Amino acid sequence: MKYILLVPDGAWDRPLGELNGRTPLEVADTPNMDRLAREGIVGMVRTVPDGFSPASDVANMSLLGYPPEEFYSGRAPLEAANIGVSIGKDEVAFRCNLVTVYDGKMVDYSAGHISTYEAEYLIDDLNNAFGPEFRFYTGTSYRHLLIIKTRDPASFLDVVCTPPHNIIGQDIDEYMPRGNEEAASVLVRLMEDSVAVLSASDVNKVRVDLKENPATMIWLWGQGVAKDMPSFRDRYGISGAMISAVDLLKGLGRKVGLEIIDVPGATGYYDTNYKAKADYGVDALKSCDFVMIHLEAPDEAGHNGHLDEKIRAIERFDHIIVARFLKEFEGKEGVRILVSPDHPTPLSIRTHSSEPVGFVIWGEGISSDSASQYSEKACQASGLFLPSGPELFRRFIGR
């Protein structure tokens, strides 16, 4: 049996006035996902457990069949796993965004989607500026890593840190790290001191000259400590692979022993290589039982407030990725496809929300439930509700 999990990150949305009460998914041309819905089953699933933030790490861990209540230890350790950074018992990891802050407001959580090439220079500057107890590592684009060596890693877990994409346009003073006073003060000092380090960089001077958002500050969040997870094969008895441009997702895959397939042109943004993702995914199934393909573009469009780009990303996901798998496997036995976003990223709020998302399962052993399309309304009207991602995953693979 072959299992294909396709994740259009953040594609789920809320009705919009400018779309006459429809959502981007309802407006988008999605003949392939609609076919899956007509020939399979649709429903709703809660991917974010009560008490958890609706973050991609939590939601994708859930979709992959691992209960966050049992295995979640923070976002940064997953990203560390992807770039090969080990976390010691006396260390804590933080996600380190390069952000743009002007006049005390969060203007851009991604510093204009700064290139990895440019970011490498800035990360080197940060490592040279701070002491050996602070180690910065280059990730991808604006997404980087900080490891702090400390006598008390647990104290940093008690600090409340806010994702920068949640506070676009807002005063950052209200969202600086808070909680454990001693640990929070360390983080605040690092973030404030980073302003002078980054402002002196030639990289940022060039970005300003080009009228691109410079990296004016680091933003620390998503902290966690090392925690083991059982392998995917041990847990579900099948081999698997993952395709994503995002360090977080690839780190999650590495933690559970999935093969991580690097795809040329996979950027994690609007310009990602949809065709190569689909082609590499089909090829992966020649040697393994399961493949997960994650697409970040709809989520980025939601954060940016770009309605047209979100619709375009959903359509390209459908026309290129979903279509490729349907073409390859229609009429063949022993195949199932599951399509599900990890969480909503509504354009109206430009951040993640925790309400359930809709899914469609198609393939061997799946009988049609007469849904006419894959959309928010159709999935909600189905009456099928699953309380967790792991329950959806077990249903998908028949375990």
C-alpha positions as a Markdown table, in Angstrom:
| # | Residue | x | y | z |
|---|---|---|---|---|
| 1 | Met | 0.0 | 0.0 | 0.0 |
| 2 | Lys | 1.2 | 3.5 | -0.8 |
| 3 | Tyr | 0.1 | 6.5 | 1.3 |
| 4 | Ile | 0.4 | 10.1 | 0.1 |
| 5 | Leu | -0.2 | 13.0 | 2.6 |
| 6 | Leu | -0.4 | 16.4 | 0.9 |
| 7 | Val | -0.4 | 19.5 | 3.2 |
| 8 | Pro | -1.3 | 22.9 | 1.8 |
| 9 | Asp | -0.1 | 24.8 | 4.9 |
| 10 | Gly | -2.6 | 27.4 | 6.1 |
| 11 | Ala | -4.9 | 27.0 | 3.1 |
| 12 | Trp | -8.0 | 26.9 | 5.3 |
| 13 | Asp | -9.6 | 30.3 | 5.8 |
| 14 | Arg | -12.8 | 32.2 | 6.8 |
| 15 | Pro | -15.4 | 33.9 | 4.6 |
| 16 | Leu | -14.3 | 37.2 | 3.2 |
| 17 | Gly | -16.4 | 40.2 | 2.3 |
| 18 | Glu | -14.3 | 40.9 | -0.8 |
| 19 | Leu | -15.2 | 37.4 | -2.0 |
| 20 | Asn | -18.9 | 37.8 | -1.3 |
| 21 | Gly | -18.7 | 35.6 | 1.8 |
| 22 | Arg | -16.6 | 32.9 | 0.2 |
| 23 | Thr | -13.1 | 31.7 | 1.1 |
| 24 | Pro | -10.0 | 31.6 | -1.1 |
| 25 | Leu | -10.4 | 27.8 | -1.3 |
| 26 | Glu | -14.0 | 28.1 | -2.5 |
| 27 | Val | -13.0 | 30.7 | -5.1 |
| 28 | Ala | -9.9 | 28.9 | -6.4 |
| 29 | Asp | -10.2 | 26.5 | -9.3 |
| 30 | Thr | -9.5 | 23.1 | -7.8 |
| 31 | Pro | -10.8 | 20.4 | -10.1 |
| 32 | Asn | -8.4 | 17.7 | -8.7 |
| 33 | Met | -9.2 | 18.2 | -5.0 |
| 34 | Asp | -12.9 | 18.4 | -5.9 |
| 35 | Arg | -12.5 | 15.1 | -7.7 |
| 36 | Leu | -10.9 | 13.6 | -4.6 |
| 37 | Ala | -13.9 | 14.8 | -2.6 |
| 38 | Arg | -16.5 | 13.4 | -5.0 |
| 39 | Glu | -14.8 | 10.0 | -5.1 |
| 40 | Gly | -13.6 | 9.9 | -1.5 |
| 41 | Ile | -14.7 | 11.2 | 1.9 |
| 42 | Val | -14.4 | 14.6 | 3.5 |
| 43 | Gly | -14.6 | 15.7 | 7.1 |
| 44 | Met | -13.2 | 18.0 | 9.8 |
| 45 | Val | -10.3 | 17.3 | 12.1 |
| 46 | Arg | -8.9 | 19.2 | 15.1 |
| 47 | Thr | -5.1 | 19.3 | 14.6 |
| 48 | Val | -4.3 | 21.7 | 17.5 |
| 49 | Pro | -5.1 | 20.2 | 20.9 |
| 50 | Asp | -6.7 | 22.3 | 23.6 |
| 51 | Gly | -4.0 | 24.4 | 25.4 |
| 52 | Phe | -1.6 | 24.5 | 22.5 |
| 53 | Ser | -0.8 | 27.4 | 20.3 |
| 54 | Pro | -1.9 | 26.9 | 16.6 |
| 55 | Ala | 1.6 | 26.7 | 15.4 |
| 56 | Ser | 2.9 | 24.7 | 12.4 |
| 57 | Asp | 5.1 | 22.5 | 14.6 |
| 58 | Val | 2.1 | 21.4 | 16.8 |
| 59 | Ala | -0.3 | 21.0 | 13.9 |
| 60 | Asn | 2.0 | 19.1 | 11.6 |
| 61 | Met | 3.2 | 16.8 | 14.4 |
| 62 | Ser | -0.5 | 16.0 | 14.9 |
| 63 | Leu | -1.2 | 15.4 | 11.2 |
| 64 | Leu | 1.8 | 13.1 | 11.0 |
| 65 | Gly | 0.2 | 10.9 | 13.7 |
| 66 | Tyr | 2.2 | 12.0 | 16.8 |
| 67 | Pro | 0.1 | 13.5 | 19.7 |
| 68 | Pro | 1.6 | 16.9 | 20.7 |
| 69 | Glu | 0.5 | 16.3 | 24.2 |
| 70 | Glu | 3.0 | 13.4 | 24.4 |
| 71 | Phe | 5.8 | 14.5 | 22.1 |
| 72 | Tyr | 5.9 | 18.3 | 21.7 |
| 73 | Ser | 9.0 | 20.0 | 23.1 |
| 74 | Gly | 9.1 | 23.3 | 21.2 |
| 75 | Arg | 9.7 | 24.4 | 17.7 |
| 76 | Ala | 13.4 | 25.2 | 17.8 |
| 77 | Pro | 14.5 | 21.6 | 18.7 |
| 78 | Leu | 12.9 | 20.4 | 15.5 |
| 79 | Glu | 14.6 | 23.0 | 13.4 |
| 80 | Ala | 17.9 | 22.1 | 15.2 |
| 81 | Ala | 17.4 | 18.5 | 14.2 |
| 82 | Asn | 17.2 | 19.4 | 10.6 |
| 83 | Ile | 20.4 | 21.4 | 10.4 |
| 84 | Gly | 22.3 | 18.8 | 12.4 |
| 85 | Val | 22.6 | 20.8 | 15.7 |
| 86 | Ser | 22.5 | 18.7 | 18.8 |
| 87 | Ile | 21.1 | 20.2 | 22.0 |
| 88 | Gly | 22.9 | 19.3 | 25.2 |
| 89 | Lys | 21.3 | 18.8 | 28.6 |
| 90 | Asp | 22.5 | 22.2 | 29.7 |
| 91 | Glu | 21.2 | 24.0 | 26.6 |
| 92 | Val | 17.9 | 25.4 | 25.3 |
| 93 | Ala | 17.1 | 26.2 | 21.6 |
| 94 | Phe | 15.3 | 29.2 | 20.2 |
| 95 | Arg | 13.9 | 30.0 | 16.8 |
| 96 | Cys | 15.7 | 33.2 | 15.7 |
| 97 | Asn | 13.9 | 35.3 | 13.1 |
| 98 | Leu | 15.5 | 38.1 | 11.3 |
| 99 | Val | 12.8 | 40.8 | 11.4 |
| 100 | Thr | 12.2 | 44.4 | 10.4 |
| 101 | Val | 11.1 | 46.7 | 13.2 |
| 102 | Tyr | 10.6 | 50.5 | 12.6 |
| 103 | Asp | 9.4 | 53.0 | 15.2 |
| 104 | Gly | 8.9 | 50.2 | 17.7 |
| 105 | Lys | 6.5 | 48.3 | 15.4 |
| 106 | Met | 6.8 | 44.9 | 13.8 |
| 107 | Val | 6.8 | 45.7 | 10.1 |
| 108 | Asp | 8.0 | 42.4 | 8.7 |
| 109 | Tyr | 8.5 | 39.0 | 10.4 |
| 110 | Ser | 10.8 | 37.9 | 7.6 |
| 111 | Ala | 13.0 | 41.0 | 6.8 |
| 112 | Gly | 11.6 | 41.0 | 3.3 |
| 113 | His | 12.1 | 37.3 | 3.0 |
| 114 | Ile | 15.8 | 37.8 | 3.1 |
| 115 | Ser | 17.9 | 35.3 | 1.2 |
| 116 | Thr | 19.8 | 32.6 | 3.0 |
| 117 | Tyr | 23.0 | 33.9 | 1.3 |
| 118 | Glu | 22.5 | 37.4 | 2.9 |
| 119 | Ala | 21.5 | 35.9 | 6.2 |
| 120 | Glu | 24.7 | 33.9 | 6.6 |
| 121 | Tyr | 26.7 | 37.1 | 6.9 |
| 122 | Leu | 24.3 | 38.5 | 9.5 |
| 123 | Ile | 24.5 | 35.3 | 11.5 |
| 124 | Asp | 28.3 | 35.4 | 11.4 |
| 125 | Asp | 28.1 | 39.0 | 12.8 |
| 126 | Leu | 25.9 | 37.9 | 15.6 |
| 127 | Asn | 28.2 | 35.0 | 16.6 |
| 128 | Asn | 31.1 | 37.5 | 16.6 |
| 129 | Ala | 29.2 | 40.0 | 18.8 |
| 130 | Phe | 28.0 | 37.7 | 21.6 |
| 131 | Gly | 29.7 | 35.4 | 24.0 |
| 132 | Pro | 30.4 | 31.7 | 23.6 |
| 133 | Glu | 27.3 | 30.8 | 25.6 |
| 134 | Phe | 25.2 | 32.0 | 22.7 |
| 135 | Arg | 25.6 | 30.1 | 19.4 |
| 136 | Phe | 23.7 | 31.2 | 16.3 |
| 137 | Tyr | 23.2 | 28.9 | 13.3 |
| 138 | Thr | 22.0 | 29.7 | 9.8 |
| 139 | Gly | 18.8 | 28.1 | 8.7 |
| 140 | Thr | 16.8 | 29.2 | 5.6 |
| 141 | Ser | 15.9 | 32.7 | 4.6 |
| 142 | Tyr | 14.7 | 34.5 | 7.8 |
| 143 | Arg | 14.4 | 31.4 | 9.9 |
| 144 | His | 17.5 | 30.7 | 12.1 |
| 145 | Leu | 18.5 | 29.1 | 15.4 |
| 146 | Leu | 20.0 | 30.2 | 18.7 |
| 147 | Ile | 21.4 | 27.7 | 21.3 |
| 148 | Ile | 21.9 | 29.1 | 24.8 |
| 149 | Lys | 24.1 | 27.3 | 27.3 |
| 150 | Thr | 22.7 | 27.7 | 30.8 |
| 151 | Arg | 22.7 | 26.1 | 34.2 |
| 152 | Asp | 18.9 | 26.1 | 34.2 |
| 153 | Pro | 17.4 | 25.3 | 30.8 |
| 154 | Ala | 14.0 | 24.9 | 32.4 |
| 155 | Ser | 13.9 | 28.6 | 33.4 |
| 156 | Phe | 13.8 | 29.6 | 29.7 |
| 157 | Leu | 10.8 | 27.3 | 29.1 |
| 158 | Asp | 8.8 | 29.4 | 31.5 |
| 159 | Val | 9.3 | 32.6 | 29.4 |
| 160 | Val | 6.4 | 33.7 | 27.2 |
| 161 | Cys | 7.7 | 34.4 | 23.7 |
| 162 | Thr | 5.4 | 35.6 | 20.9 |
| 163 | Pro | 5.8 | 34.5 | 17.2 |
| 164 | Pro | 6.6 | 37.6 | 15.2 |
| 165 | His | 4.1 | 36.8 | 12.5 |
| 166 | Asn | 1.4 | 37.2 | 15.1 |
| 167 | Ile | 2.1 | 40.8 | 15.8 |
| 168 | Ile | 2.5 | 42.5 | 12.4 |
| 169 | Gly | 1.9 | 46.2 | 12.7 |
| 170 | Gln | 1.9 | 46.1 | 16.5 |
| 171 | Asp | 4.1 | 47.7 | 19.1 |
| 172 | Ile | 6.8 | 45.1 | 20.0 |
| 173 | Asp | 7.2 | 46.4 | 23.6 |
| 174 | Glu | 4.0 | 44.6 | 24.5 |
| 175 | Tyr | 5.3 | 41.3 | 23.2 |
| 176 | Met | 8.9 | 41.2 | 24.4 |
| 177 | Pro | 9.8 | 38.0 | 26.3 |
| 178 | Arg | 8.3 | 37.9 | 29.8 |
| 179 | Gly | 7.7 | 35.4 | 32.6 |
| 180 | Asn | 10.7 | 34.1 | 34.4 |
| 181 | Glu | 12.4 | 37.4 | 35.2 |
| 182 | Glu | 16.1 | 36.3 | 35.0 |
| 183 | Ala | 15.7 | 34.2 | 31.8 |
| 184 | Ala | 13.5 | 36.8 | 30.1 |
| 185 | Ser | 16.0 | 39.5 | 30.8 |
| 186 | Val | 18.7 | 37.5 | 28.9 |
| 187 | Leu | 16.5 | 37.2 | 25.9 |
| 188 | Val | 15.4 | 40.9 | 25.9 |
| 189 | Arg | 19.1 | 42.0 | 26.1 |
| 190 | Leu | 20.0 | 39.8 | 23.2 |
| 191 | Met | 17.2 | 41.1 | 21.1 |
| 192 | Glu | 17.9 | 44.8 | 21.9 |
| 193 | Asp | 21.7 | 44.4 | 21.5 |
| 194 | Ser | 21.2 | 42.8 | 18.1 |
| 195 | Val | 19.9 | 46.1 | 16.7 |
| 196 | Ala | 23.3 | 47.7 | 16.8 |
| 197 | Val | 25.0 | 44.6 | 15.4 |
| 198 | Leu | 22.7 | 44.3 | 12.4 |
| 199 | Ser | 22.5 | 48.0 | 11.7 |
| 200 | Ala | 26.3 | 48.0 | 11.1 |
| 201 | Ser | 26.1 | 45.3 | 8.4 |
| 202 | Asp | 26.8 | 46.1 | 4.8 |
| 203 | Val | 24.1 | 43.5 | 3.9 |
| 204 | Asn | 21.4 | 45.7 | 5.5 |
| 205 | Lys | 22.8 | 48.9 | 3.9 |
| 206 | Val | 22.4 | 47.3 | 0.5 |
| 207 | Arg | 18.9 | 46.1 | 1.3 |
| 208 | Val | 17.9 | 49.7 | 2.2 |
| 209 | Asp | 19.4 | 51.0 | -1.0 |
| 210 | Leu | 17.4 | 48.5 | -2.9 |
| 211 | Lys | 14.3 | 49.5 | -1.0 |
| 212 | Glu | 14.0 | 46.0 | 0.6 |
| 213 | Asn | 13.2 | 45.5 | 4.2 |
| 214 | Pro | 16.4 | 45.2 | 6.2 |
| 215 | Ala | 17.0 | 42.9 | 9.2 |
| 216 | Thr | 16.9 | 45.4 | 12.0 |
| 217 | Met | 16.6 | 43.0 | 14.9 |
| 218 | Ile | 16.5 | 39.3 | 15.9 |
| 219 | Trp | 13.3 | 37.9 | 17.4 |
| 220 | Leu | 13.5 | 34.9 | 19.7 |
| 221 | Trp | 10.6 | 32.5 | 20.2 |
| 222 | Gly | 9.6 | 28.8 | 19.9 |
| 223 | Gln | 12.0 | 27.6 | 22.6 |
| 224 | Gly | 12.5 | 24.0 | 23.6 |
| 225 | Val | 14.9 | 21.4 | 24.9 |
| 226 | Ala | 15.9 | 18.0 | 23.4 |
| 227 | Lys | 13.3 | 15.2 | 23.5 |
| 228 | Asp | 13.2 | 11.8 | 21.8 |
| 229 | Met | 10.4 | 10.6 | 19.5 |
| 230 | Pro | 9.7 | 7.0 | 18.4 |
| 231 | Ser | 10.5 | 6.3 | 14.8 |
| 232 | Phe | 7.8 | 6.5 | 12.1 |
| 233 | Arg | 8.5 | 2.9 | 11.1 |
| 234 | Asp | 8.3 | 1.6 | 14.7 |
| 235 | Arg | 5.1 | 3.5 | 15.4 |
| 236 | Tyr | 3.2 | 2.7 | 12.1 |
| 237 | Gly | 5.1 | -0.2 | 10.5 |
| 238 | Ile | 5.8 | 1.6 | 7.2 |
| 239 | Ser | 8.7 | 3.4 | 5.7 |
| 240 | Gly | 8.4 | 7.1 | 4.7 |
| 241 | Ala | 9.8 | 10.3 | 3.2 |
| 242 | Met | 9.1 | 14.0 | 3.5 |
| 243 | Ile | 9.4 | 16.9 | 1.1 |
| 244 | Ser | 9.3 | 20.4 | 2.5 |
| 245 | Ala | 11.3 | 23.6 | 2.1 |
| 246 | Val | 10.9 | 24.5 | 5.8 |
| 247 | Asp | 13.5 | 23.5 | 8.4 |
| 248 | Leu | 10.8 | 22.9 | 11.0 |
| 249 | Leu | 9.0 | 20.3 | 8.9 |
| 250 | Lys | 12.3 | 18.6 | 7.8 |
| 251 | Gly | 13.5 | 18.6 | 11.4 |
| 252 | Leu | 10.2 | 16.9 | 12.5 |
| 253 | Gly | 10.8 | 14.3 | 9.7 |
| 254 | Arg | 14.4 | 13.7 | 10.8 |
| 255 | Lys | 13.3 | 13.2 | 14.4 |
| 256 | Val | 11.0 | 10.4 | 13.4 |
| 257 | Gly | 13.3 | 8.8 | 10.9 |
| 258 | Leu | 11.7 | 9.8 | 7.6 |
| 259 | Glu | 13.9 | 10.2 | 4.6 |
| 260 | Ile | 14.2 | 14.0 | 3.9 |
| 261 | Ile | 14.2 | 14.7 | 0.2 |
| 262 | Asp | 15.7 | 18.0 | -0.9 |
| 263 | Val | 14.1 | 19.4 | -4.0 |
| 264 | Pro | 15.8 | 21.9 | -6.3 |
| 265 | Gly | 14.0 | 25.2 | -6.3 |
| 266 | Ala | 11.9 | 24.5 | -3.2 |
| 267 | Thr | 11.9 | 27.9 | -1.5 |
| 268 | Gly | 9.1 | 27.8 | 1.1 |
| 269 | Tyr | 7.6 | 30.8 | -0.7 |
| 270 | Tyr | 5.3 | 31.7 | -3.6 |
| 271 | Asp | 8.1 | 30.8 | -6.2 |
| 272 | Thr | 8.7 | 27.3 | -4.9 |
| 273 | Asn | 9.1 | 24.5 | -7.4 |
| 274 | Tyr | 5.7 | 22.8 | -7.4 |
| 275 | Lys | 6.4 | 20.5 | -10.2 |
| 276 | Ala | 9.7 | 19.2 | -8.8 |
| 277 | Lys | 8.0 | 18.6 | -5.4 |
| 278 | Ala | 5.4 | 16.4 | -7.1 |
| 279 | Asp | 7.9 | 14.6 | -9.3 |
| 280 | Tyr | 10.2 | 13.9 | -6.4 |
| 281 | Gly | 7.3 | 12.7 | -4.4 |
| 282 | Val | 6.1 | 10.2 | -7.0 |
| 283 | Asp | 9.7 | 9.0 | -7.3 |
| 284 | Ala | 10.0 | 8.5 | -3.5 |
| 285 | Leu | 7.1 | 6.1 | -3.5 |
| 286 | Lys | 9.2 | 3.6 | -5.6 |
| 287 | Ser | 11.3 | 2.9 | -2.5 |
| 288 | Cys | 9.0 | 3.7 | 0.4 |
| 289 | Asp | 5.4 | 3.3 | 1.5 |
| 290 | Phe | 4.5 | 6.9 | 2.5 |
| 291 | Val | 5.4 | 10.4 | 1.4 |
| 292 | Met | 4.4 | 13.7 | 3.0 |
| 293 | Ile | 4.6 | 16.8 | 0.8 |
| 294 | His | 4.3 | 20.1 | 2.6 |
| 295 | Leu | 3.6 | 23.4 | 0.7 |
| 296 | Glu | 4.3 | 26.6 | 2.7 |
| 297 | Ala | 3.1 | 29.2 | 0.1 |
| 298 | Pro | -0.6 | 29.5 | 1.2 |
| 299 | Asp | 0.5 | 30.1 | 4.7 |
| 300 | Glu | 2.9 | 32.8 | 3.7 |
| 301 | Ala | 0.2 | 34.5 | 1.6 |
| 302 | Gly | -2.1 | 34.4 | 4.7 |
| 303 | His | 0.5 | 36.1 | 6.9 |
| 304 | Asn | 1.3 | 38.7 | 4.2 |
| 305 | Gly | -2.4 | 39.4 | 3.6 |
| 306 | His | -2.1 | 38.6 | -0.1 |
| 307 | Leu | -5.5 | 37.3 | -1.2 |
| 308 | Asp | -4.5 | 36.8 | -4.9 |
| 309 | Glu | -1.3 | 35.0 | -3.9 |
| 310 | Lys | -3.2 | 32.7 | -1.6 |
| 311 | Ile | -5.7 | 31.8 | -4.3 |
| 312 | Arg | -2.9 | 31.3 | -6.8 |
| 313 | Ala | -1.0 | 29.0 | -4.4 |
| 314 | Ile | -4.0 | 26.8 | -3.8 |
| 315 | Glu | -4.6 | 26.5 | -7.5 |
| 316 | Arg | -1.0 | 25.6 | -8.2 |
| 317 | Phe | -1.1 | 23.1 | -5.4 |
| 318 | Asp | -4.2 | 21.5 | -7.1 |
| 319 | His | -3.2 | 21.8 | -10.7 |
| 320 | Ile | 0.4 | 20.7 | -10.3 |
| 321 | Ile | 0.9 | 18.6 | -7.1 |
| 322 | Val | -2.5 | 16.9 | -6.6 |
| 323 | Ala | -2.9 | 16.5 | -10.4 |
| 324 | Arg | 0.5 | 14.8 | -10.7 |
| 325 | Phe | -0.4 | 12.1 | -8.1 |
| 326 | Leu | -3.9 | 11.5 | -9.5 |
| 327 | Lys | -2.4 | 11.1 | -13.0 |
| 328 | Glu | 0.2 | 8.6 | -11.6 |
| 329 | Phe | -2.1 | 6.5 | -9.5 |
| 330 | Glu | -5.6 | 6.7 | -10.8 |
| 331 | Gly | -6.9 | 3.3 | -11.7 |
| 332 | Lys | -4.2 | 1.6 | -9.7 |
| 333 | Glu | -4.8 | -0.5 | -6.5 |
| 334 | Gly | -3.0 | 0.0 | -3.2 |
| 335 | Val | -3.0 | 3.8 | -3.0 |
| 336 | Arg | -4.5 | 6.4 | -0.7 |
| 337 | Ile | -4.2 | 10.2 | -0.8 |
| 338 | Leu | -5.0 | 12.4 | 2.2 |
| 339 | Val | -5.2 | 16.2 | 1.6 |
| 340 | Ser | -5.3 | 18.4 | 4.7 |
| 341 | Pro | -4.0 | 21.8 | 5.8 |
| 342 | Asp | -2.2 | 21.8 | 9.1 |
| 343 | His | -4.1 | 24.8 | 10.5 |
| 344 | Pro | -6.0 | 27.8 | 9.2 |
| 345 | Thr | -4.2 | 31.1 | 8.3 |
| 346 | Pro | -7.1 | 33.4 | 7.8 |
| 347 | Leu | -6.4 | 36.5 | 5.7 |
| 348 | Ser | -8.6 | 38.5 | 8.0 |
| 349 | Ile | -6.2 | 38.1 | 10.9 |
| 350 | Arg | -2.9 | 37.3 | 9.1 |
| 351 | Thr | -1.9 | 34.7 | 11.6 |
| 352 | His | -2.7 | 31.1 | 12.5 |
| 353 | Ser | -6.0 | 30.1 | 14.2 |
| 354 | Ser | -6.9 | 26.9 | 16.1 |
| 355 | Glu | -10.2 | 25.9 | 14.7 |
| 356 | Pro | -10.5 | 22.5 | 13.0 |
| 357 | Val | -9.6 | 22.1 | 9.3 |
| 358 | Gly | -11.1 | 20.0 | 6.6 |
| 359 | Phe | -9.6 | 16.9 | 5.0 |
| 360 | Val | -10.3 | 14.6 | 2.1 |
| 361 | Ile | -9.3 | 10.9 | 1.9 |
| 362 | Trp | -9.3 | 9.1 | -1.5 |
| 363 | Gly | -8.2 | 5.7 | -2.7 |
| 364 | Glu | -8.4 | 2.0 | -2.0 |
| 365 | Gly | -11.1 | 1.0 | 0.5 |
| 366 | Ile | -12.6 | 4.6 | 0.6 |
| 367 | Ser | -16.2 | 4.8 | -0.4 |
| 368 | Ser | -17.7 | 8.1 | -1.7 |
| 369 | Asp | -19.8 | 10.1 | 0.7 |
| 370 | Ser | -21.3 | 12.2 | -2.1 |
| 371 | Ala | -19.5 | 15.5 | -1.3 |
| 372 | Ser | -19.4 | 17.6 | -4.4 |
| 373 | Gln | -16.2 | 19.6 | -3.7 |
| 374 | Tyr | -13.3 | 20.1 | -1.3 |
| 375 | Ser | -14.1 | 23.3 | 0.6 |
| 376 | Glu | -14.8 | 24.7 | 4.1 |
| 377 | Lys | -18.5 | 24.4 | 3.7 |
| 378 | Ala | -18.5 | 20.9 | 2.2 |
| 379 | Cys | -16.2 | 19.5 | 4.9 |
| 380 | Gln | -18.3 | 21.2 | 7.7 |
| 381 | Ala | -21.5 | 19.9 | 6.1 |
| 382 | Ser | -20.2 | 16.3 | 6.0 |
| 383 | Gly | -20.9 | 15.7 | 9.7 |
| 384 | Leu | -17.7 | 13.7 | 10.1 |
| 385 | Phe | -15.5 | 15.1 | 12.8 |
| 386 | Leu | -12.3 | 13.6 | 14.1 |
| 387 | Pro | -11.0 | 15.0 | 17.5 |
| 388 | Ser | -7.2 | 14.7 | 16.7 |
| 389 | Gly | -4.7 | 14.5 | 13.9 |
| 390 | Pro | -3.4 | 11.1 | 15.1 |
| 391 | Glu | -6.9 | 9.7 | 14.8 |
| 392 | Leu | -7.1 | 11.0 | 11.2 |
| 393 | Phe | -3.7 | 9.5 | 10.4 |
| 394 | Arg | -4.7 | 6.1 | 11.8 |
| 395 | Arg | -7.9 | 6.2 | 9.7 |
| 396 | Phe | -5.9 | 7.2 | 6.7 |
| 397 | Ile | -3.5 | 4.2 | 6.9 |
| 398 | Gly | -6.1 | 1.8 | 8.3 |
| 399 | Arg | -4.4 | 1.2 | 11.6 |
